[in-house]
Amino acid sequence: MTATKQDVACLHADLLSCSFRVELSLGRQEQRLKAEGKKTKLLATTAKRDAMATVFGARTTKERRQDEARVEEAVAVPSNPVVGAASEQPLVHARGRYMKIGDERNILLYS
């Protein structure tokens, strides 16, 4: 493989890697927005129940703990989903195929 072809192959691998990271970042942002929406909805429901306490009676401590647990569960978003790590491995291995062992510049860039 000529040096030019190798450079193009390395750039292609970099672009694939960057593309994957952008997709992963967008997915994380979407998950956070969904979690915030769930949290807002749960908090509104809890506030509505508290406002209706005069009609239906006050909520018990157990019910409050359950509501808090639901909110915490709704807000929990994985920082690095397992799917993302599994999808990145083939890209890393594909990038390694394009590298020459003796090319110091590429080893510095990709090691």
C-alpha positions in Angstrom: 0.0 0.0 0.0 1.4 3.4 -1.0 1.8 6.2 1.5 -1.0 8.2 -0.1 -3.4 5.2 0.0 -2.4 4.6 3.6 -3.1 8.2 4.6 -6.5 8.1 2.9 -7.3 4.8 4.6 -6.3 6.3 8.0 -8.4 9.4 7.3 -11.3 7.2 6.4 -11.0 5.3 9.7 -10.8 8.6 11.6 -14.0 9.8 9.9 -15.8 6.6 10.7 -14.7 6.9 14.3 -15.8 10.5 14.5 -19.1 9.7 12.9 -19.7 7.0 15.5 -18.9 9.3 18.3 -21.3 11.9 17.0 -24.1 9.3 16.7 -23.4 8.1 20.2 -23.4 11.7 21.6 -26.7 12.4 19.9 -28.2 9.2 21.3 -27.0 10.2 24.8 -28.6 13.6 24.4 -31.8 12.1 23.3 -31.8 9.7 26.3 -31.2 12.7 28.7 -34.1 14.6 27.1 -36.4 11.7 27.4 -35.4 11.2 31.1 -36.0 14.8 31.8 -39.4 14.6 30.2 -40.2 11.6 32.4 -39.0 13.3 35.5 -41.1 16.4 34.8 -44.2 14.3 34.2 -43.6 12.3 37.4 -43.1 15.5 39.4 -46.2 17.0 38.0 -48.2 13.9 38.9 -46.8 13.9 42.4 -47.6 17.6 42.8 -51.2 17.0 41.6 -51.6 14.2 44.1 -50.3 16.5 46.9 -52.8 19.1 45.8 -55.6 16.6 46.0 -54.6 15.6 49.6 -57.6 17.4 51.1 -59.9 15.2 49.0 -58.2 11.8 49.1 -56.0 12.1 52.2 -52.3 12.6 52.7 -49.8 10.3 51.0 -48.0 7.9 53.3 -44.2 7.8 53.7 -44.1 4.6 51.7 -45.8 6.3 48.8 -43.5 9.2 48.9 -40.4 6.9 48.9 -41.9 5.0 45.9 -42.4 8.3 44.1 -38.8 9.4 44.8 -37.6 6.0 43.6 -39.6 6.4 40.4 -38.1 9.8 39.8 -34.5 8.6 40.4 -35.1 5.6 38.1 -36.5 7.9 35.3 -33.5 10.3 35.5 -30.9 7.5 35.4 -29.2 7.5 32.0 -26.2 5.3 31.3 -23.0 7.3 30.6 -21.6 4.8 28.1 -24.1 2.2 26.9 -22.9 -1.3 26.3 -24.1 -1.1 22.7 -21.8 1.9 22.1 -18.7 0.1 23.3 -19.6 -3.0 21.3 -20.1 -1.0 18.1 -16.8 0.8 18.5 -14.6 -2.3 18.6 -15.1 -3.3 14.9 -14.0 0.3 14.0 -10.9 0.1 16.1 -10.0 -3.3 14.5 -10.7 -2.1 11.0 -8.5 1.0 11.6 -5.7 -1.3 12.7 -5.8 -3.2 9.4 -4.8 -0.1 7.5 -1.7 0.7 9.7 1.8 -0.4 8.7 3.8 -1.7 11.6 6.9 0.5 10.8 5.1 3.7 10.1 6.0 5.8 13.2 3.7 8.7 12.3 0.6 6.5 12.2 1.6 4.6 15.4 1.7 7.9 17.2 -1.7 8.9 15.9 -3.5 5.7 16.5 -1.9 4.1 19.5 
